[in-house]
Amino acid sequence: MSRTVNNPTAEIIAADIGNTSATIAHMRGLELLSQFDVSSHAPIGEVIDALQDNLREELCALPLVIASVNPRGLESLSSAWMRRGGKAAIALGRDFTVPIPNLAKPPHGVGQDRLVNTLAAVRRTDGNAVVVDFGTAITFDVAREGAYAGGVITPGIGLAMEALHQKTALLPLIEPSGKPPIIGTNTAGAINAGVYYGYIGLVNNILRELLKTYDKRPHVFATGGYGAYLAPEIDGIDEVVPALTHEGIALAWHEHQAV
């Protein structure tokens, strides 16, 4: 399938608003020109400041196209964008449908980020693919013959570490870093080892089961904040595409415009 768009020079601002953070990208066609993050829970003043610090004023004339799983974050970014002089934001799923057959039951229960990830994967392949998105949740999205067929959701790395910290009396909140030794010699090292090797095993096992459902092996993509961290150790992942979600947002917009 084709990744080309009718107007490869057309520019948009593409925003992926998750449960923890929003990543806002300046796109030309399917090319990522720049991006920055802001908390999905940031007050509107902070969002306005982030827009002002990271986007030139003339870029606010571009369409803002949003894939959001966070209603509060969507409202905050949309309001901040208009205060910066932009036109009303375009929200996928609200203002138009991501152009991919959706076999989920019910279809409207699928996050827009998962649909655009699958759209981008479908356009990069023969229509059969799996996308592993390492975000607040780790999601596995299945594309079969060009359609979104469903997937798997499990808690993500950051969520697991926060739960360990919040639900225990003494365990610290740490940030995963590097490839740790399997035997931690202190508490932080033990948590790092558990998360690192545990999630490698989790992803490998889920992928192994998903791949059994295909007659011919699909292409497996990784994306999301922790994708590059774990993907090299996961046998089933073929390609890491950090900007896959924003590519999918841009594809959805351009294909909608071409109709």
Protein Blocks (a to p, Z undefined) as FASTA:
>chain_A
ZZbdfblmbccddddddfkbccddddehjacfbdcdddfkbcfklmmmmmmmmmcfklmm
pccddddfbfklmmmmmmmmmmnopacdddehklpccdbddfbdcfklpcfklmmmmmmm
mmmmnoiacdddddfbdcddddeehiafbdcddddfklmmmmmmmmpmklccdddedjdd
fbdcbfklmmmmmmmmmmmmmmmmmmmmmmmmpmbdcddddedjklmmmmmmmmklmbdc
fklmmmmmmmmmmmmmmZZ
